[in-house]
């Protein structure tokens, strides 16, 4: 059996980051870590200074856990535990970025970069499946899409990868450009443009312009895949052409979309669709519910074709797509009178993703006297129109039989609802929890969603802890 090629050797990493090796590092590096809690033996540990902690304080722990070596600042070497293998650099975050650029430079992989106001992570995961069916594929973990997440993901990419998929995020203008110039994608995907983080922008057009920064790093001869159904398509297409990109592929239901949805059947936990992908007819099933998921699957298939992957294999792989944490994971709850289903959409929220989640709730089957319950927290960073944008969710919330709201902004939605669909309102998620818990009954489907700052994730986890499925199971078992 052939030996497994190491991700890095200490000498190669030192050359990539311009560092000095100290001590006796392991001969091979198997992974890259910035967190000793998840560090595996053989990983290199980058001791990054964060907002709340300094990685240098954990160098000893990294060594104890089997780190191959730790990347540290030169002027901190004398303060670190003796005997630890070190790679001394001027700046640790700068070294991680240099390692990312070096990893990108040494591979012949075809690269896809993904951004957009919503749907980035799910689209990235779908691309990982689709391209992985054709060859070894590396992708960003979780939502590692910022100034440390992107270089970390790049530094973890094996040189032998056939494909790479990287998510690029931003809260402000100017953040995507330095990231995409590290990633240098062959295909840039923008899922959609919506008023997300609008508090940091004068208007939605400015958000489109910030997302269009992704075009500045596309490799010569590369392509852009854009949402043809979005009103900002032409603005994005013009920005792509200005960046020298000639191959622009629109996806959606529009008649002139090159990746066009022909027909779709939406189901409670999946969807099936027929599409025309750049002249090739494709039928596929996707293992997540929602029209928005199908829409982004068109972008996935277009990107797969553009990087030269087998389109049939890519389409078949989409049936295995599952929800990332906090983005639609379903859990059975043991409640009074039987079982309920929790749909955890608590990772984050904005008006577009909130409407999409409520639409999915509307397709979820209930049993017996069960109801559809929406448990919603504030959508943050919406600027001065925040209250109005919450109230505007009321028509979409008609998919729920009862709506529970947490937070001062959600008060506007609460007041816009008809009285017969008002479940409860509370000032925060913690106060809302008991009000939701006392109303749950067998057959219900409850969907939880809100911005991270609204703390709906802990509410969802508390429901799982409070209502373990086994309790209802025992209650229904005859003695």
C-alpha positions in Angstrom: 0.0 0.0 0.0 1.3 3.4 -1.0 2.2 5.8 1.9 -0.2 8.6 2.5 1.2 11.9 1.3 1.4 14.3 4.3 -0.5 17.6 4.1 2.7 19.5 4.9 6.2 18.8 5.9 7.7 21.2 8.5 10.3 22.4 6.0 7.6 23.1 3.3 5.4 24.9 5.8 8.4 27.0 7.1 9.3 27.9 3.5 5.6 28.9 2.8 5.3 31.2 5.8 8.8 32.5 6.0 9.3 31.1 9.5 12.1 29.5 11.5 11.8 26.0 12.9 12.8 25.6 16.6 13.1 22.2 18.3 12.2 18.8 16.8 8.9 18.8 15.0 7.3 15.7 13.7 8.4 14.7 10.2 4.9 15.1 8.7 1.9 17.3 9.3 -1.5 15.8 8.9 -3.8 18.7 9.6 -4.1 22.4 10.5 -5.7 23.7 13.7 -6.4 26.9 15.4 -8.2 25.3 18.4 -6.7 22.8 20.8 -10.2 21.5 21.6 -10.4 19.9 18.2 -6.7 19.5 17.5 -5.7 16.0 16.3 -2.2 14.3 16.9 0.0 15.4 14.0 -1.7 18.7 13.4 0.1 22.0 13.2 -1.3 24.5 15.7 -1.5 28.2 14.7 -1.5 30.2 17.9 -3.7 33.0 16.6 -4.6 36.0 18.8 -8.4 36.2 18.8 -10.8 38.8 20.2 -11.2 36.8 23.4 -8.1 34.7 23.7 -4.5 34.3 22.7 -3.5 31.0 21.1 0.0 31.3 22.7 -1.6 30.4 26.0 -2.4 27.0 24.6 0.9 26.0 23.0 1.7 23.7 25.9 -1.7 22.0 25.6 -1.2 21.6 21.8 2.1 19.8 22.5 0.5 17.6 25.1 -2.2 16.6 22.5 0.4 15.6 19.9 0.7 18.7 17.8 3.5 18.3 15.2 4.5 21.9 15.9 3.0 25.2 16.8 3.3 28.4 14.8 4.0 31.3 17.1 5.2 34.9 17.2 9.0 35.3 17.3 8.9 37.6 20.3 6.9 35.1 22.3 9.2 32.2 21.9 11.0 32.8 25.2 7.7 32.7 27.1 6.6 29.3 25.8 7.0 25.9 27.3 10.5 24.4 26.8 10.7 21.4 24.5 7.7 22.4 22.3 8.4 22.2 18.6 7.8 25.7 17.2 7.7 27.6 13.9 8.5 31.2 14.7 7.0 33.9 12.5 6.4 37.7 12.6 2.6 37.4 12.6 0.6 34.2 13.1 -2.5 35.2 11.2 -0.3 36.4 8.4 1.5 33.1 8.4 -1.8 31.2 8.1 -2.8 33.4 5.2 0.6 32.6 3.6 0.1 28.9 4.1 -3.3 29.2 2.5 -1.9 31.0 -0.6 0.9 28.4 -0.8 -1.6 25.5 -0.6 -3.7 27.1 -3.4 -0.5 27.6 -5.5 0.6 24.0 -5.3 -2.6 22.4 -6.4 -4.0 21.8 -9.9 -7.6 21.5 -8.5 -10.5 23.3 -10.1 -11.8 25.8 -7.6 -15.3 27.1 -7.0 -15.9 30.2 -4.8 -19.4 30.7 -3.3 -20.9 33.9 -1.8 -24.3 35.4 -1.6 -26.7 36.9 0.9 -28.2 33.5 1.8 -27.6 29.9 1.0 -23.8 30.0 0.9 -23.1 27.1 3.3 -25.8 24.8 2.0 -24.6 25.5 -1.6 -21.0 24.8 -0.6 -22.1 21.5 1.0 -24.0 20.6 -2.1 -21.0 21.3 -4.3 -18.8 19.2 -2.0 -21.2 16.3 -2.7 -21.6 17.0 -6.4 -17.9 17.4 -7.2 -16.9 14.7 -4.7 -18.8 12.1 -6.8 -16.3 12.9 -9.6 -13.0 13.2 -7.8 -11.3 14.1 -4.5 -12.9 17.3 -3.3 -11.9 19.6 -0.5 -14.3 22.3 1.0 -14.4 24.8 3.7 -15.6 23.3 7.0 -18.7 24.7 8.6 -19.1 28.4 7.8 -15.4 29.2 7.7 -15.8 32.1 5.3 -13.9 35.1 6.9 -10.4 36.5 7.3 -9.2 33.4 9.3 -11.7 30.8 8.1 -10.7 31.1 4.4 -6.9 30.8 4.8 -7.5 28.0 7.3 -9.6 26.1 4.8 -7.1 26.7 2.0 -4.2 25.5 4.2 -6.0 22.3 4.9 -6.4 21.5 1.1 -4.4 18.5 0.0 -2.2 19.1 -3.0 -3.8 16.1 -4.8 -7.4 17.5 -4.6 -9.2 17.5 -7.9 -11.7 20.1 -6.8 -11.9 22.7 -4.1 -15.0 24.6 -2.8 -14.6 27.7 -0.7 -17.3 29.9 1.0 -16.7 33.7 1.1 -18.6 35.9 3.5 -18.8 39.5 4.4 -20.4 42.1 6.7 -18.9 45.1 5.1 -17.7 46.3 1.7 -14.0 45.4 1.0 -14.0 42.1 2.9 -14.5 39.6 0.0 -11.7 41.0 -2.3 -8.7 39.9 -0.2 -10.4 36.5 0.5 -11.1 35.8 -3.2 -7.5 36.7 -4.2 -6.3 33.9 -1.9 -8.9 31.4 -3.3 -8.5 32.4 -7.0 -11.6 30.4 -8.1 -12.2 29.2 -11.7 -15.9 29.6 -11.1 -17.6 32.3 -8.8 -21.1 31.6 -7.6 -23.4 34.2 -6.1 -26.5 32.6 -4.7 -28.7 35.7 -4.4 -28.7 39.3 -3.3 -31.0 40.3 -0.4 -31.0 43.0 2.3 -28.7 41.1 4.7 -26.4 43.2 6.9 -28.2 46.1 5.4 -27.4 48.2 8.4 -23.8 48.4 7.1 -24.8 49.5 3.6 -26.7 52.4 2.1 -28.9 50.2 0.0 -29.2 46.7 -1.5 -27.3 47.7 -4.6 -24.3 48.4 -2.4 -24.6 44.8 -1.0 -24.6 43.6 -4.6 -21.5 45.6 -5.3 -19.8 44.1 -2.2 -20.7 40.6 -3.3 -19.4 41.3 -6.8 -15.9 41.7 -5.3 -15.7 37.9 -5.8 -15.1 38.5 -9.5 -11.8 40.3 -8.8 -10.1 37.0 -8.0 -11.5 34.7 -10.7 -8.8 33.0 -12.7 -8.4 34.1 -16.3 -10.9 32.3 -18.5 -13.1 31.7 -15.5 -16.9 31.9 -15.2 -19.6 33.5 -13.0 -22.8 31.7 -12.0 -25.5 34.2 -11.1 -29.1 34.1 -10.0 -31.1 35.0 -13.1 -34.3 35.5 -11.1 -32.8 38.1 -8.8 -33.4 41.7 -9.7 -29.7 42.5 -9.3 -28.6 40.0 -12.0 -27.7 42.6 -14.6 -25.8 44.7 -12.1 -23.7 41.6 -11.1 -23.3 40.5 -14.7 -21.9 44.0 -15.6 -19.5 43.8 -12.7 -18.3 40.4 -13.8 -17.7 41.7 -17.4 -15.8 44.7 -16.0 -13.6 42.2 -14.2 -12.8 40.4 -17.4 -15.2 37.5 -17.1 -16.9 36.7 -20.4 -18.6 33.4 -19.4 -21.7 34.4 -17.3 -24.2 31.7 -16.6 -27.6 32.6 -15.2 -29.6 30.1 -13.1 -33.2 30.0 -12.2 -36.7 29.8 -13.7 -36.3 32.7 -16.1 -36.7 31.7 -19.8 -33.2 32.9 -20.7 -31.4 31.2 -17.7 -28.7 28.8 -19.0 -29.2 26.6 -15.9 -33.0 26.6 -16.0 -35.6 24.9 -13.8 -38.1 23.0 -16.1 -40.3 21.5 -13.4 -40.2 20.7 -9.7 -42.1 18.7 -7.2 -41.6 20.0 -3.6 -42.0 17.5 -0.8 -41.9 17.6 2.9 -38.2 16.6 3.3 -36.9 16.6 -0.3 -37.6 17.8 -3.8 -37.4 16.3 -7.3 -36.7 18.4 -10.4 -36.0 18.5 -14.1 -33.6 21.1 -15.4 -31.8 22.2 -18.5 -28.1 22.7 -17.5 -26.4 24.6 -20.3 -28.1 22.5 -23.0 -28.1 19.2 -21.1 -31.3 17.8 -19.6 -30.9 16.6 -16.0 -33.3 15.0 -13.6 -32.4 15.1 -9.9 -33.6 14.6 -6.4 -32.2 16.8 -3.6 -32.3 15.6 0.0 -33.5 18.9 1.5 -36.9 20.6 1.2 -37.6 24.0 -0.2 -37.8 25.8 -3.6 -34.8 27.9 -2.5 -32.7 24.7 -2.2 -33.7 23.6 -5.7 -32.8 27.0 -7.0 -29.3 26.8 -5.6 -29.0 23.2 -6.9 -29.1 24.7 -10.4 -26.1 26.8 -9.5 -24.3 23.7 -8.2 -24.9 21.8 -11.3 -23.9 24.7 -13.5 -20.6 25.1 -11.6 -20.0 21.4 -11.7 -20.3 21.4 -15.5 -18.1 24.5 -15.8 -15.2 22.9 -13.8 -15.4 19.8 -16.0 -17.1 17.4 -13.5 -19.5 14.6 -14.7 -22.9 16.3 -14.6 -24.8 13.0 -14.2 -22.7 12.0 -11.2 -23.1 15.5 -9.7 -26.9 15.3 -10.1 -27.2 11.9 -8.5 -25.1 12.9 -5.5 -27.5 15.7 -4.5 -30.0 13.1 -3.1 -27.5 12.7 -0.2 -27.6 16.4 0.8 -28.5 16.9 4.4 -28.9 20.0 6.5 -25.9 21.6 8.2 -26.4 22.3 12.0 -29.0 25.0 12.6 -30.2 25.0 9.0 -33.1 22.6 9.0 -32.0 19.7 11.2 -35.1 17.7 12.3 -35.4 16.1 15.7 -38.3 14.2 17.3 -39.5 15.5 20.6 -41.4 13.5 23.2 -44.3 15.7 24.2 -47.7 15.5 25.9 -49.8 13.2 23.7 -47.0 11.7 21.6 -44.3 13.1 19.4 -43.6 16.5 17.8 -41.0 17.4 15.2 -38.5 20.2 15.7 -37.1 21.9 12.7 -34.0 23.8 13.8 -33.3 26.7 11.5 -31.7 28.7 14.3 -28.2 29.3 12.8 -29.1 32.8 11.5 -31.9 34.8 9.9 -32.8 37.5 7.5 -36.0 38.3 5.6 -35.2 36.1 2.7 -34.2 33.0 4.7 -37.1 33.6 7.1 -39.6 33.4 4.3 -37.9 30.3 2.9 -38.0 28.6 6.3 -41.6 29.5 6.8 -42.4 28.1 3.3 -40.7 24.8 4.3 -42.7 24.7 7.5 -45.9 25.1 5.4 -45.1 21.8 3.6 -44.3 19.8 6.7 -46.9 17.2 7.5 -48.6 17.2 10.9 -50.3 14.2 12.5 -53.7 14.0 14.1 -54.6 17.3 15.8 -51.0 18.6 15.3 -50.3 22.2 14.2 -47.4 24.0 12.6 -45.7 26.3 15.1 -43.2 29.0 14.1 -40.9 30.2 16.9 -39.1 33.3 15.7 -36.4 35.6 17.1 -35.3 39.0 15.9 -33.5 39.4 12.6 -30.6 41.7 13.3 -28.5 44.2 11.3 -31.5 45.4 9.3 -31.0 49.1 10.0 -33.7 51.7 10.4 -36.3 49.6 8.5 -35.9 46.7 10.9 -39.3 46.9 12.4 -41.1 47.3 9.1 -39.1 44.3 7.6 -40.3 42.2 10.6 -43.9 43.2 10.0 -43.6 42.4 6.4 -43.0 38.7 7.3 -46.7 38.4 8.3 -47.9 37.0 4.9 -45.2 34.4 4.9 -46.1 33.5 8.5 -49.5 32.4 7.3 -47.9 29.0 6.8 -47.9 28.6 10.6 -51.0 27.9 12.7 -49.3 29.6 15.7 -46.5 32.1 15.7 -44.3 32.7 18.8 -42.1 35.7 18.8 -39.0 36.8 20.8 -37.4 40.2 20.9 -38.3 43.8 20.4 -38.1 43.7 16.6 -40.3 40.7 16.5 -43.0 42.6 18.4 -43.7 44.3 15.0 -44.5 40.9 13.4 -46.5 39.9 16.5 -48.7 43.0 16.1 -49.1 42.4 12.4 -50.5 38.8 12.9 -54.2 38.0 13.3 -55.1 37.2 16.9 -56.0 33.6 16.1 -52.4 32.9 15.1 -50.6 34.6 18.0 -48.9 32.0 20.1 -47.0 34.2 22.5 -44.5 37.1 22.5 -41.6 37.5 25.0 -38.8 40.0 25.3 -36.2 37.4 24.6 -35.7 33.7 23.7 -35.2 32.6 27.3 -38.5 34.1 28.4 -40.2 32.6 25.4 -39.0 29.0 26.0 -41.6 28.0 28.7 -44.4 29.6 26.7 -43.6 27.4 23.7 -43.0 24.3 25.8 -46.4 24.5 27.5 -48.2 24.7 24.2 -46.5 21.7 22.4 -48.5 18.6 21.9 -48.4 15.4 19.9 -48.4 15.8 16.1 -47.0 19.3 16.1 -44.2 20.6 13.9 -42.3 23.5 15.4 -39.7 25.5 13.5 -37.2 27.7 15.3 -35.4 30.6 13.6 -33.7 33.9 14.3 -30.4 35.7 14.0 -27.5 34.3 16.1 -27.7 37.3 18.4 -31.4 36.5 19.2 -30.3 33.3 20.9 -32.8 31.0 19.2 -30.1 28.2 19.0 -30.1 27.7 22.8 -33.9 27.7 22.7 -33.9 24.9 20.1 -31.4 22.9 22.1 -33.4 23.4 25.3 -36.5 22.0 23.6 -34.5 18.9 22.7 -33.3 18.5 26.2 -36.7 19.1 27.8 -38.6 16.7 25.5 -36.4 13.6 24.8 -38.2 11.3 22.4 -37.7 8.3 24.6 -40.0 9.8 27.3 -43.0 9.9 24.9 -42.1 6.5 23.7 -42.3 5.1 27.2 -45.5 7.0 27.9 -47.1 5.3 24.9 -45.9 1.8 25.7 -48.5 -0.3 27.5 -47.4 -1.6 30.9 
